[in-house]
Amino acid sequence: MVLCVEVFASITWVLSGAGSVDLASLDSVQAPERHPTQAKVLHAVSEWQADAGTAFQEAPQWAQQAAAGELPPVAERLPDNPLVITPPHQMGPYGGTWRRYATGPSDIGIIEARLSYDGLVRWDPMGQQILPNLATHWDIEDGGRSFTFHLRRGVRWSDGHAFGADDILFWYRDVLQDSDITPVIGIEYRHGGELMQMEKLDEWTFRVRFAEPNGLFLKQLASNYSYTMVGYAAQYLKQFHRNYVPEEQLERLARSTGRDFWFQLFTDKREWRNPDMPRLWAWVCTEPPPARPARFHRNPYYWKVDPEGRQLPYIDDVTFDIYDVETINLKVINGEVGMQSRHVNTGDYPLFLANQEAGDYRVLHWIDGGDGTFSLSVNLNHKDPVLREIFGDHRFRKALSHALDRESLNEANYFGLGQARQLAPPAISAWYVEEYEKAYIEFDPDKANRLLDEAGLDRRSEDGTRLRPDGEPLNIYLEMSSTGAGMSQLFEMIAADWTDVGVQTKVKMSARQLFAHRRQSRLFDVAMWGG
């Protein structure tokens, strides 16, 4: 069993063979100074060489079903040219269950955005180059206005139906442009003030055109939310869309499931919880909540192989059971998790180290690719016009940054193993700029106070709280999801630092769903979320 502990994004190290640790001597734990690429633990991506003479192989379960005529042979389930993934260490055996834990049913949704996303293209492991994925290649023309994508021929949905350009056109015409399903179209699909245009060229080829050159489009498609464009199986979802079935009929069906409108039914049918919805993922939902654990089983039509021609994934199942964060961490210590970093409390780090042998697990320190452990987001579009003006002043935001005693935060919450840094690409990134990483991170209360004074917040009440331009006390809330309850000391220390410079700050925790609603509805002051 592997436990991954992420202690600030810029730290990477591995501790092995630690059966017993003196909890009083954690200052002796040091991270080796080496670039993560030197560990040679990155996977590689390539195209299948059909003339190599290698026969495809499959998991024993699928081999038995194919032999019984319950599934087509593996060669017929794979595309003409499967994508080849070379593991970082060795080829894996088939079988096993990856046990994970979540804090609620919605938290299991990371299966889509974190564990299973497969878009047209993807970043390489170091985030420097865009690689083929569902698209084998693409042409960029007309100065970056036109993008022609050539899909991997023969890819199938998890139900065996062919995946192709028609599925993407269905998303474009019937999902993206239906205002009930998509009330607001994302900026990634709009450029030059106009919605992108899409046309099908043939079964496996389509073209996207923008009004102006769009140099970010391909990079956005490589992100972990790129699954949206390729996540709608037309042959299944058309039966729940008003463009193909009378709306009155769909509304009756919606009411029979406890919904009021057809588009709610459509969204439910597309959700990861629906076992009938075809996917392109490595694992598909077979036992959704309220089943405990929720189970995702290997996709018999998954379109990737290893260099030996063995269909991926190796692992049979991914399961998610639901507990609070404290219980999740107890289960970690007991060795009851397959691999997880999510909801793993750094505050329990000594216990994780001390119990490796008893729990039969390893603690690995991995870089997560993010910009930091947490980010603090000031609401620049606040519904309170006075706070909107205050938050919009860059001097106010710089003051909050200089008011943070990051070294004390590090020592008290991360055993001094973290690194004080700004929300910016880490040093291992090709996009690293030292100036960005170190901007405004010096702990300087005097400078913070001076900046706040210069921003027009130079009047104070008797208790030292600064006054807003309208004469009201400057009281703000630092908000976060209750899933971060294990780091409550960190949040309270941040609030205290800001209060010390006259910005009276209180911590507010709410359930994840409510927190997400408040963020999306611009109802927060400062929100804390992952880096």
C-alpha positions in Angstrom: 0.0 0.0 0.0 1.2 3.5 -0.9 0.4 6.7 1.0 1.3 9.9 -0.8 1.9 12.9 1.4 2.0 16.3 -0.4 3.9 18.9 1.7 3.9 22.0 -0.4 4.1 21.6 -4.2 7.8 22.4 -4.4 9.0 19.5 -2.2 9.8 16.1 -3.5 11.4 13.2 -1.7 11.0 9.5 -0.9 11.4 7.9 2.5 11.6 4.1 2.4 12.1 1.4 5.0 11.1 3.7 7.9 9.6 1.2 10.4 10.0 3.4 13.5 10.3 7.1 13.9 11.1 9.2 17.0 8.3 11.6 17.0 10.3 14.2 18.9 13.1 14.4 16.3 11.3 15.3 13.1 13.7 18.1 12.5 16.1 15.4 11.4 13.9 14.5 8.5 15.4 16.1 5.4 14.4 16.1 1.8 17.1 15.0 -0.6 18.1 17.8 -2.9 17.4 16.5 -6.4 15.2 17.3 -9.3 12.3 14.8 -9.5 13.2 13.9 -13.1 16.4 12.4 -11.8 14.4 9.7 -10.1 13.3 8.5 -13.5 9.8 7.8 -12.4 7.9 9.4 -15.3 5.8 7.4 -17.7 6.2 7.7 -21.5 3.5 7.9 -24.2 3.9 6.5 -27.8 1.9 5.1 -30.7 1.4 1.4 -31.3 3.6 -0.1 -34.0 1.3 -2.5 -35.8 4.2 -4.1 -37.8 6.1 -5.1 -34.7 4.4 -8.5 -34.7 3.2 -8.3 -31.0 -0.2 -9.8 -30.3 -2.6 -8.0 -28.0 -3.3 -9.4 -24.5 -6.1 -8.7 -22.0 -7.0 -9.2 -18.4 -8.0 -12.8 -17.4 -11.6 -11.7 -16.8 -12.0 -10.4 -20.3 -10.1 -13.3 -21.8 -12.7 -15.7 -20.3 -15.6 -13.7 -21.5 -14.1 -13.4 -25.0 -13.6 -17.2 -25.1 -17.2 -17.7 -24.0 -18.4 -15.3 -26.8 -19.6 -12.7 -24.3 -17.1 -10.1 -25.6 -15.4 -9.6 -28.9 -11.7 -10.6 -29.1 -9.4 -8.0 -27.6 -8.0 -7.0 -31.0 -11.5 -6.0 -32.0 -12.1 -4.0 -28.8 -9.0 -2.0 -29.3 -8.6 0.8 -31.9 -6.5 0.5 -35.0 -3.6 2.1 -33.2 -3.9 2.0 -29.4 -2.1 4.6 -27.4 1.0 3.0 -25.7 1.8 3.9 -22.1 5.2 2.8 -20.8 5.1 2.5 -17.0 7.8 4.3 -15.1 9.2 1.2 -13.4 7.9 -2.1 -14.8 5.0 -3.7 -16.5 2.2 -4.4 -14.0 0.3 -7.6 -13.2 -3.4 -7.7 -13.8 -5.8 -7.7 -10.9 -6.4 -6.0 -7.5 -8.5 -3.2 -6.1 -7.4 0.4 -5.6 -9.1 1.3 -2.3 -9.8 5.1 -1.9 -11.8 7.2 0.5 -14.0 10.3 0.0 -15.8 12.7 2.3 -19.1 12.5 0.4 -20.8 11.3 -2.8 -19.9 14.4 -4.7 -16.2 14.0 -3.7 -16.2 10.7 -5.6 -16.6 12.8 -8.7 -12.8 13.3 -8.8 -12.9 10.0 -10.7 -13.7 12.1 -13.8 -11.5 15.2 -13.3 -8.5 13.5 -11.6 -8.3 9.8 -12.2 -10.1 9.2 -15.5 -10.0 12.3 -17.7 -9.0 11.6 -21.2 -9.3 14.5 -23.6 -8.3 15.0 -27.2 -4.7 15.8 -26.1 -2.8 15.7 -22.8 0.3 17.3 -21.3 3.4 15.2 -20.9 4.3 14.4 -17.3 6.4 17.5 -16.9 3.8 19.8 -18.4 6.1 21.0 -21.2 4.7 19.3 -24.4 1.2 18.5 -25.6 0.9 14.9 -26.6 -1.7 12.9 -28.6 -4.5 11.2 -26.8 -7.9 10.6 -28.3 -6.6 12.7 -31.2 -3.6 11.2 -32.9 -2.6 14.4 -34.6 -3.9 17.9 -35.4 -3.4 20.7 -37.9 -3.2 24.4 -36.8 -3.9 26.7 -39.7 -4.9 30.3 -40.6 -2.6 31.8 -38.0 -4.0 29.9 -35.1 -7.7 30.4 -36.0 -8.3 26.9 -37.3 -7.7 23.5 -35.5 -8.3 20.3 -37.4 -8.3 17.1 -35.2 -7.9 13.6 -36.4 -9.4 11.1 -34.0 -7.9 7.7 -33.0 -9.8 5.3 -35.3 -11.6 2.5 -33.8 -11.9 3.8 -30.2 -15.1 2.5 -28.6 -17.3 3.6 -25.7 -17.5 1.3 -22.7 -20.7 -0.3 -24.2 -18.9 -1.2 -27.4 -20.4 1.6 -29.6 -17.9 3.5 -31.8 -16.6 6.8 -30.7 -16.2 9.5 -33.4 -16.8 13.0 -34.7 -20.5 12.7 -34.3 -20.2 12.4 -30.5 -18.2 15.7 -30.4 -20.7 17.4 -32.8 -23.5 16.3 -30.5 -21.7 18.0 -27.6 -21.2 21.1 -29.6 -24.7 21.5 -31.0 -26.9 20.0 -28.4 -25.1 20.5 -25.1 -22.8 23.5 -25.4 -25.4 25.6 -27.2 -28.4 24.5 -25.2 -28.9 27.3 -22.7 -30.8 25.0 -20.3 -27.9 22.6 -20.1 -25.1 25.2 -20.5 -26.4 28.5 -19.1 -22.9 30.1 -19.5 -20.5 29.1 -22.2 -16.9 28.9 -21.0 -14.4 31.4 -22.3 -12.3 28.6 -23.7 -14.9 28.1 -26.4 -15.3 31.8 -27.1 -12.6 34.0 -28.6 -12.7 37.3 -30.4 -16.2 37.9 -29.0 -17.7 34.9 -30.8 -18.5 31.3 -30.1 -16.1 28.9 -31.9 -17.5 27.2 -35.0 -17.2 23.4 -35.5 -17.7 21.2 -38.5 -17.4 17.5 -39.2 -15.1 16.6 -42.0 -15.5 12.8 -41.9 -16.2 10.1 -39.3 -12.9 10.7 -37.5 -12.1 14.3 -38.4 -13.5 17.6 -37.3 -12.5 21.2 -37.5 -12.8 24.1 -35.0 -12.6 27.7 -36.1 -12.2 30.9 -34.0 -12.8 34.5 -35.0 -9.3 35.4 -33.9 -6.0 33.5 -33.3 -6.4 31.4 -30.2 -3.0 30.3 -28.9 -4.4 29.0 -25.6 -7.0 26.6 -27.1 -4.8 23.5 -27.4 -3.3 24.1 -24.0 -6.8 24.3 -22.5 -7.7 21.1 -24.2 -4.8 19.4 -22.5 -6.0 20.3 -19.0 -7.8 17.9 -16.7 -11.2 19.4 -17.6 -10.8 18.6 -21.3 -13.0 15.6 -20.9 -16.1 17.8 -21.4 -15.8 17.9 -25.2 -15.4 14.1 -25.5 -17.7 13.1 -22.6 -21.1 12.8 -24.3 -22.0 9.5 -25.9 -24.5 10.6 -28.5 -26.1 7.3 -29.1 -27.0 7.0 -25.4 -27.8 10.6 -24.5 -30.0 11.6 -27.4 -32.8 9.6 -25.8 -32.8 12.2 -23.0 -32.5 15.4 -25.1 -35.4 17.6 -26.3 -33.9 17.9 -29.8 -34.6 14.1 -30.3 -37.5 13.3 -28.0 -40.6 15.5 -27.3 -39.9 17.8 -24.3 -43.2 16.8 -22.7 -42.3 13.2 -22.7 -38.9 14.0 -21.1 -40.5 16.1 -18.5 -42.8 13.2 -17.5 -39.8 11.0 -17.3 -37.9 13.6 -15.2 -40.8 13.9 -12.7 -40.8 10.1 -12.3 -37.2 10.4 -11.1 -37.9 13.2 -8.7 -36.7 16.0 -11.1 -38.8 18.9 -12.4 -37.2 19.6 -15.8 -35.9 17.6 -18.8 -32.4 19.1 -18.6 -32.0 17.9 -15.0 -32.8 14.4 -16.2 -30.2 14.8 -19.0 -27.5 16.0 -16.6 -28.3 13.1 -14.2 -28.0 10.6 -17.0 -24.6 11.9 -18.1 -23.3 12.0 -14.5 -20.6 9.6 -13.3 -23.1 7.9 -11.0 -25.1 6.5 -13.8 -23.8 2.9 -14.6 -25.6 2.9 -18.0 -23.8 6.0 -19.3 -21.0 4.8 -21.7 -17.5 6.2 -20.9 -14.1 6.4 -22.4 -12.5 6.0 -19.0 -10.2 3.2 -17.7 -12.8 2.3 -15.1 -16.5 2.8 -15.3 -19.1 3.0 -12.5 -20.8 -0.3 -11.8 -22.0 0.3 -8.2 -22.8 4.0 -7.5 -23.7 5.5 -4.1 -25.5 4.6 -1.9 -23.5 1.4 -2.4 -20.6 1.3 0.0 -18.1 1.3 -1.3 -18.9 2.8 -4.7 -17.2 0.7 -7.3 -15.6 1.4 -10.7 -14.7 -1.6 -12.8 -12.2 -2.0 -15.6 -13.5 -0.9 -19.1 -13.3 -3.8 -21.6 -13.0 -1.3 -24.4 -10.3 0.9 -23.0 -8.1 2.1 -25.8 -4.6 2.1 -24.3 -2.0 -0.7 -24.0 1.5 -1.2 -22.5 4.5 -1.8 -24.7 3.8 -5.6 -24.6 0.4 -5.1 -26.1 -1.5 -5.7 -22.8 -4.7 -3.8 -22.6 -4.8 -1.3 -19.8 -5.7 -0.7 -17.0 -3.9 -3.3 -14.9 -6.1 -2.8 -11.8 -9.5 -4.5 -11.8 -11.5 -2.0 -9.6 -11.3 1.4 -8.0 -13.5 1.7 -4.9 -14.5 4.8 -2.8 -16.0 4.5 0.6 -17.2 7.6 2.5 -16.0 8.8 5.9 -15.0 12.1 7.5 -11.5 13.3 7.2 -10.4 12.1 10.7 -11.7 8.6 10.0 -10.0 8.5 6.6 -6.7 9.3 8.3 -7.2 6.5 10.9 -7.8 4.1 8.0 -4.6 5.3 6.4 -2.6 4.5 9.6 -4.3 1.1 9.7 -3.2 0.4 6.1 -6.7 0.3 4.8 -6.1 2.4 1.7 -4.5 1.5 -1.7 -3.0 4.8 -2.6 -4.2 8.3 -1.7 -3.0 11.8 -1.1 -6.5 13.5 -1.0 -7.7 14.2 2.5 -4.4 13.0 4.0 -3.7 15.4 6.9 -0.1 16.7 7.0 -0.7 17.2 10.7 -0.7 13.4 11.1 2.6 13.1 9.3 4.6 11.8 12.3 2.0 9.0 12.8 2.1 8.1 9.1 5.9 7.7 9.4 5.7 5.8 12.7 3.1 3.3 11.5 4.5 2.3 8.1 5.6 -1.2 9.2 2.5 -1.9 11.3 0.2 -0.7 8.6 2.2 -2.3 5.8 2.4 0.9 3.7 5.0 3.3 2.4 5.0 7.1 2.7 6.0 8.7 -0.6 6.6 12.4 -1.0 5.5 13.4 -4.4 5.3 16.7 -6.2 1.7 17.2 -7.2 2.2 19.5 -10.1 0.3 22.3 -8.4 1.4 25.8 -7.5 1.2 25.3 -3.8 -0.6 23.5 -1.0 -3.3 26.1 -0.6 -4.3 29.2 -2.4 -6.0 32.3 -1.0 -8.5 33.9 -3.4 -9.8 37.4 -2.7 -13.2 38.0 -4.2 -12.6 40.7 -6.8 -16.3 40.7 -7.8 -17.8 41.0 -4.4 -21.5 41.9 -4.2 -20.7 44.5 -1.5 -19.5 47.5 -3.6 -17.3 48.8 -0.7 -15.5 45.5 -0.3 -15.2 45.2 -4.1 -13.4 48.5 -4.2 -11.1 47.5 -1.3 -10.3 44.0 -2.7 -9.7 45.4 -6.1 -6.8 47.6 -4.9 -3.6 45.7 -5.5 -2.1 47.4 -2.4 -4.6 45.6 -0.2 -3.8 42.2 -1.6 -0.1 42.8 -1.4 -0.6 43.8 2.3 -2.4 40.6 3.1 0.5 38.7 1.6 3.2 40.6 3.5 1.2 40.1 6.7 1.5 36.3 6.5 4.3 34.8 8.7 4.8 31.9 6.3 7.8 30.5 8.2 5.6 30.2 11.4 2.8 28.6 9.3 5.4 26.2 7.9 6.9 25.2 11.3 3.5 24.9 13.1 1.7 23.0 10.3 4.3 21.3 8.1 7.1 20.5 10.5 9.3 23.0 8.7 9.4 20.8 5.6 7.5 23.2 3.4 8.8 26.2 1.4 7.5 29.7 1.6 6.4 30.6 -1.9 3.9 32.5 -4.0 1.1 30.8 -6.0 3.2 30.4 -9.2 4.8 27.6 -11.2 7.3 25.6 -9.1 11.0 25.4 -9.8 10.7 22.1 -11.7 8.3 23.6 -14.2 9.4 24.8 -17.6 7.4 28.0 -16.8 9.2 28.8 -13.6 10.1 32.4 -13.0 11.8 33.1 -9.6 10.4 36.6 -9.5 6.9 35.2 -9.5 7.6 32.5 -6.9 9.0 35.0 -4.4 6.7 38.0 -5.1 5.4 39.6 -1.8 6.3 36.6 0.4 8.5 38.5 2.9 6.9 38.7 6.3 6.9 42.4 6.9 4.0 43.7 9.1 5.3 47.3 8.8 5.1 47.2 5.0 1.7 45.6 5.2 0.4 48.4 7.5 1.9 51.0 5.2 0.3 49.5 2.1 -3.1 49.4 3.9 -2.7 53.0 4.9 -1.9 54.0 1.4 -5.0 52.1 0.2 -7.1 54.5 2.2 -7.7 52.2 5.2 -5.8 54.4 7.6 -8.6 55.0 10.1 -9.1 52.5 12.9 -11.7 51.8 15.6 -10.8 51.6 19.3 -9.9 47.9 19.1 -7.5 48.6 16.2 -9.7 47.3 13.4 -9.4 49.3 10.3 -12.4 51.2 9.0 -13.8 50.9 5.5 -14.4 54.1 3.5 -18.1 54.0 4.6 -17.0 54.0 8.3 -17.9 50.4 9.0 -15.3 48.0 10.5 -13.3 46.1 8.0 -14.4 42.6 9.0 -13.8 39.7 6.6 -14.3 36.0 6.6 -11.7 33.4 5.5 -13.8 30.6 4.1 -13.0 27.0 3.3 -14.6 23.6 2.9 -15.1 21.5 6.1 -13.0 18.9 4.3 -10.0 20.9 5.3 -10.9 20.7 9.0 -7.7 18.9 9.7 -5.8 22.1 8.9 -7.9 24.4 11.1 -4.8 25.6 13.0 -3.3 26.9 9.8 -6.5 28.8 9.0 -6.7 30.3 12.4 -3.0 31.4 12.2 -3.7 33.2 8.9 -6.7 34.9 10.3 -4.6 36.1 13.3 -1.9 37.5 11.0 -4.4 39.6 9.1 -6.1 40.7 12.3 -2.8 41.9 13.6 -2.6 44.5 10.8 -6.1 45.6 11.4 -8.1 43.4 8.9 -10.4 41.7 11.4 -10.6 38.1 10.1 -12.7 35.2 11.2 -12.6 31.6 9.9 -15.8 30.2 8.4 -16.0 26.5 7.4 -19.0 25.0 5.6 -19.9 21.8 3.9 -18.2 21.3 0.6 -21.4 21.7 -1.5 -22.3 24.9 0.3 -18.8 26.2 0.1 -18.7 25.6 -3.7 -22.1 27.4 -4.0 -20.8 30.4 -2.1 -17.7 30.6 -4.3 -19.6 30.3 -7.5 -22.2 32.8 -6.3 -19.6 35.5 -5.3 -20.8 35.3 -1.7 -17.3 34.9 -0.1 -14.7 37.4 1.1 -11.5 35.3 0.9 -11.7 31.6 -0.1 -9.0 29.0 0.6 -8.6 26.1 -1.8 -5.9 23.9 -3.2 -2.9 25.4 -5.0 
